[in-house]
Amino acid sequence: MALHPITKAIRTQTKRSSEGEHSTPLFLTSSFCFDTAEEMRAAFADETDDNIYSRFTNPSVTEFINKMVALEGAEAGVATATGMSAVFATFMALLKKGDHLLSCNAVFGSTHNIIKKYLPNYGIECSYVSADKPEEWEAAIRPNTKMIYLETPTNPGLDIIDLEFVSALAKKHNLILNVDNCFATPLNQRPVDFGAHLVLHSATKWIDGQGRVLGGVIVGDKKLINDIYLFVRNTGPALSPFNAWILSKSLETLDVRMERHAKNALQIATALETHPKISWLKYPYLKSHPQYDIAVKQMKNGGGIVCFELKGGLDSGRIFLNSLQMLSLTANLGDTRSIASHPASTTHGKLTEEERLEVNITPGLIRISVGLEYVDDILNDILQALEKS
Ligand SMILES: *Cc1c(COP(=O)(O)O)cnc(C)c1O
């Protein structure tokens, strides 16, 4: 029976143990036993797909990967300890000295550090193009360009990059298109359907969705994934079986969670859009979003993140955070609990104002990760904090 990906995310299961458990078992073991020397030889010779050692494969991890592959509509996948090890593995496994990486400028902070600080040490050239100037991307491609890297929606500015457009560009120039799909999740956007070769996630965010574990995953083209798998297997940033078990259980509810996160976020964005303390507000599914048409084309809903600019700038941002009574001040997103952040005074606080503006961090920028609390409670907390800021 052909099953829908949402069903597969619920029903994909490691084979039951002799106990016949209904919920999926956890394989908390570092290695696996063989009955004979011959069986062990065959496993090491890749003649069987038996598990050998949990840095290579583990049934709990494989179950999580198989669900992600189904949800993203990809051929294969590999899991990693964190989102950052997923990002790093795609670069290190597929780029070599003399290659050029073309990246969108609006990328996650640690990804920016890998691109700017570390890759050049290995002779990998890197350059940025602007999220909001797609017409400039083709001219930035060099003869040695090997990969295009991007996030959409971007963090924290919520720019939307046209996946169909970038995918055509990658195809024309024979480049690997590598997309961080963390903000949207596969329930909202499937980059593979638009031609992406690799899709990666910080599973720490919406996929866990409850702020418990770190994890990462990369899915996509079989041959590329095999190269990344060998890099991860040899260098060691494997996903722990315990975290994989948590993440696999989380995928059973991802569809309903994301639907409610997006419903709450749209309601909050609509209510705040014209608030007198706010100079602009961005949410992908509001008509006022500069790339609304692209968002509607490639996303099923607007996702769970809303961002806005406080008219009062840096000071108002600090007052806003201090005035919140329920929303959490924490360095995460994609949780059942709503979270507020003010990048200019926290994650990007060490940069100069000029440096912040280069990566679109304006002084009064507030990012809300909308949770699953009763929506009026979230909105009322934001409204009372806005009154004071
Ligand atoms: C958090 C995040 C990452 C990094 O993931 P970790 O699990 O924290 O290592 C990468 N990309 C995006 C868009 C993120 O939000």
The ligand as an SDF file (V2000), in Angstrom:
LIG
                    3D

 15 15  0  0  0  0  0  0  0  0999 V2000
   19.8550   26.5910   14.8060 C   0  0  0  0  0  0  0  0  0  0  0  0
   20.1360   26.6250   13.3680 C   0  0  0  0  0  0  0  0  0  0  0  0
   21.2590   25.9640   12.8300 C   0  0  0  0  0  0  0  0  0  0  0  0
   22.2470   25.2340   13.7140 C   0  0  0  0  0  0  0  0  0  0  0  0
   21.6930   24.1250   14.3320 O   0  0  0  0  0  0  0  0  0  0  0  0
   22.2150   23.5160   15.7420 P   0  0  0  0  0  0  0  0  0  0  0  0
   21.3360   22.3290   15.9190 O   0  0  0  0  0  0  0  0  0  0  0  0
   22.0640   24.5800   16.7640 O   0  0  0  0  0  0  0  0  0  0  0  0
   23.6540   23.1360   15.5280 O   0  0  0  0  0  0  0  0  0  0  0  0
   21.4530   26.0060   11.4700 C   0  0  0  0  0  0  0  0  0  0  0  0
   20.6010   26.6730   10.6440 N   0  0  0  0  0  0  0  0  0  0  0  0
   19.5230   27.3420   11.1300 C   0  0  0  0  0  0  0  0  0  0  0  0
   18.6250   28.0660   10.1850 C   0  0  0  0  0  0  0  0  0  0  0  0
   19.2550   27.3390   12.5000 C   0  0  0  0  0  0  0  0  0  0  0  0
   18.1850   28.0140   12.9720 O   0  0  0  0  0  0  0  0  0  0  0  0
  1  2  1  0
  2  3  1  0
  2 14  2  0
  3  4  1  0
  3 10  2  0
  4  5  1  0
  5  6  1  0
  6  7  2  0
  6  8  1  0
  6  9  1  0
 10 11  1  0
 11 12  2  0
 12 13  1  0
 12 14  1  0
 14 15  1  0
M  END
$$$$
